[in-house]
Every structure is written in C-alpha cells, then in structure tokens.
Amino acid sequence: MASFTFFIILLSNIAFAFADSGTIGVNYGRVANNLPTPEKVVELLKSQGIDRVKLYDTDSTVLNALANSDINVVVALPNEVLSSTAADQTFADNWVQANIAKYYPATRIEAIAVGNEVFVDPKNTTKYLVSAMKNVHNSLVKYKLDSSIKISSPIALSALQNSYPSSAGSFKPELIEPVIKPMLDFLRQTDSYLMVNAYPFFAYAANADKISLDYALFKENPGVVDSGNGLKYNSLFEAQIDAVFAAMSALKYDNVKIVVTETGWPSIGDENEVGSSAENAASYNGNLVRRVLTGSGTPLRPQAPLNVYLFALFNENQKPGPTSERNYGLFYPNEQKVYDVPFKQEDLKNVGSTPINGSKAQVPAAHAGQTWCVANVHAGEKKLQAALDYACSEEAGADCRPIQRGATCYNPNSIEAHASYAFNSFYQKKARGAGTCDFGGAAYVATQPPRFGNCEFPTGY
C-alpha cells in the first residue's frame, strides 16, 4: 500500500518507545489533487491530537510545515533511488544531508523507511535494499543522527510463504538468505524494528466464505485456536502479526520488534470487494484503536504493545487500482470525517460494541453502500465555479434545474451547495463510475449525503 471528536487520543505522554500501551499514528499520503495544504493538514493533526505521522517521501513543503509541531515523523526514501543509494555512499550522504539533517530536529524525524514493500516492486529492487539501508545508516552516523533516527523498510505480508496457522508463519525461501536475514541482522544491530504492512481486509475479501467478518473487525466472536501452539486468536490482525513473529522466530530473530506501518479498511469498494463499507471501516479502525491503547500485545507477544499507523489520513483520488484504493481515508479532502471513530479514553468501551444505527450511528443504515459527489471547498471559489459551469453545461448534462433561482435547491445560495448538487447529479447520472466525481480536484466521493437546507440529494436516476 478516509466537527471532529475523531482522531486521535494519542496520549501526550506516550513515547514511541515501547511503553505500557501501544501508540497510534496515521499515514499521510498525497496521491491526490484535492487535498488541503500541508499547513492545514498539520493544523488538523494537532487539533485531533495526532502526534505521529508517516510520509511516503521527504517533500520539503510537508517537512517544513511539520517543523516545531511536536509531531513525530517517519519519512521515506523511495524505491526509485534504492540502487543509487546502495551503490554510492556519497549519494546516501547527500540524500541524508538534503532530506534529513536539513530539517532535524525542528521536524521530529524519528525513522526512515528505506523503500516500501520492496519485495513486490515490479522494478526488482530487492537486491539493493540492505546495502541501501546500511549506507543510509552510515550517513546518519556521519551527521551524528544515528542515535535519534531508526532505519527500517516496510514489508507486505506477501513476504510470507505461510501465514496460517500463525505458528507456521514463515518467509518465502527465496527471500531468506538474500535479504530477510541480512535485514533482520541489521535491525538487531541498530536496535531498530521491522516495519510491517498488514491488511486483514485483503484476506477477508478473498476468503469471505471462510473468514468471519466479526473476526476480521475485532468484534466479539468465538475465536480461532492455533493448532500449532494452542493460542486462541480473536482477531485476524493479531493472527497476521503473530505469523510474522513466528517467521522471525524460525530464523532466530525473536528479539526484533515489529511496528505496523500500514493497516486500514476501505469505506468504499467495487462490487467484488467484499466487506468494503464505511460501517466496517469504522468498526475495524475503532476496534483496532481500542485494542492498541489497552496496552496488551498479541497472543504470541503479550508483553509487547502494538504500535500502529493507520492508513490513511485522506481519501486519495488519484491512486490507481480498484475503488477501495482511493477510499481508505479517515478524512475527506475538506477535512470532514468519513465516519466516526471515538478516540477518547472514556469512549473506547463503546467502540464497535453496538450496532451502527440509532443515536450512536457511525454511518446511518439507510446510507449503507450509497455514495454521493460533493464539492471540495479547499479547491477555491474560482475552480468550483468553473467546475459548476461545466457540470451544468449541455456537454456534461447535469440536472441543474433545482439550483436555479426560485427552485427547490436554490437555497442556500452558495457556490459549495450549488456545486455539490450539480456534481452529484452528474455523478449519479454516470452511474457513480470511476472518475466521474473529480472535476479537476473540485469534488470528492462521500458516504453520507450532503446537507444544504432542505434540499434532497438523489442517489440515482
């Protein structure tokens, strides 16, 4: 690899060091053309109490915005420069100087993700990974940053040959000697941790006839007993993480810690993406937060609290692939929540424990599976007006009659309300097809209907 009382209760006194309870952070991806400015994003993070964020690059605008924010940051060295970093210590030195030393300590960089899911990179960069990690570490030593900044590399669960039962967890044989062992050696020597991206959603969507949805969403369920070690699992997430622990244990690396650098659940998906819904996303993320903040670890490592980065901060409208890829966000581009996840300590007991309906509705049942297209106020009035004019043009064919003066949806007479109505009309007429709710970044897909006065926003024609 979605009014906020929403995100995050990260306790201000929690250090990233493995403490009594785990920590929650969020991935801040930017594969979109409709997101708020980095300065606005930092304001959002701080307003929600989010004090850890993971990036996918070292963008100067973002790193400068994060300066003096007291937010801990994980940055990334992209796969595209792994070969250069591995081959040339001077390249690594220059990269660290320009992308790390330049911003630290004003920007609280605590780790560098060297590459991302490198083993599945179609450009075959696996052979460069460990050398690149070592060269970046040498550069940190040169700039006297090695004691403050860890180095690791996120791996996907596809690096495992076996993951079920968890006790049988093992790495793919072809990866072990060339990269897994050398990487784990490096992590142990530098007192770092393995970064793991784990998505129970993928396993559930592919095996919905065999895996209980409650088991995937951390809800109450009978559990699954591991035939190999007798441990009982009540969530697929924990079973996946323990499979990685077991795989490391099989290679005698029991003392290497794990940080889950990506996990999440999409609020919208294609018809074949079973389980993708705002209701399930709210349950998964809410119950996971509760699980992390209680402080207990996994059945195999009960004394090692979970440290997790949720994916992702925003829905990202330019990500390729299935619909789900663009709808993992906790927030819409206008900074409104996609669904409720209570993060206050006193509210944790209610997360995921009651049906998602009634007064505690996270996503109204009547709206389940429905989507609307709404205006993004961050696009600016000029962009919204141009997009509105296009949507209402004869070429586009949106039904804009209800927003004409004196018509049922004219009031409120605002560019945001009128654009939302026109965008949604176009989107619904196009059968909510991919790419029909964009308008150059002026619109985004929502799982709840817009509310402007008494105007009804249709879901189809």
Secondary structure, DSSP 8 states (H G I E B T S, - for coil): ------S----TT--SS--SS-EEEEE-----SS---HHHHHHHHHHTT--EEE-SS--HHHHHHHTTS--EEEEEE-GGGHHHHHH-HHHHHHHHIIIIITTTTTSEEEEEEESSSGGG-TT--GGGHHHHHHHHHHHHHHTT-TTT-EEE-EEEGGGEEE-SSGGG-EE-HHHIIIIIHHHHHHHHHTT-EEEEE--HHHHHHH-TTTS-HHHHTT-S---EE-TTT--EES-HHHHHHHHHHHHHHHTT-TT-EEEEEEE---SS--TTSTT-SHHHHHHHHHHHHHHHHT----SSSTTS--EEEES-SB--TT--SSGGGG---SB-TTS-BSS----SGGGGGGTTTS-S-GGG-SS-GGGTT--EEEE-GGG-HHHHHHHHHHHTSTTT----GGGSTTSTT--S--HHHHHHHHHHHHHHHTTT-TTSS-GGGTEEEESS----TT----S--
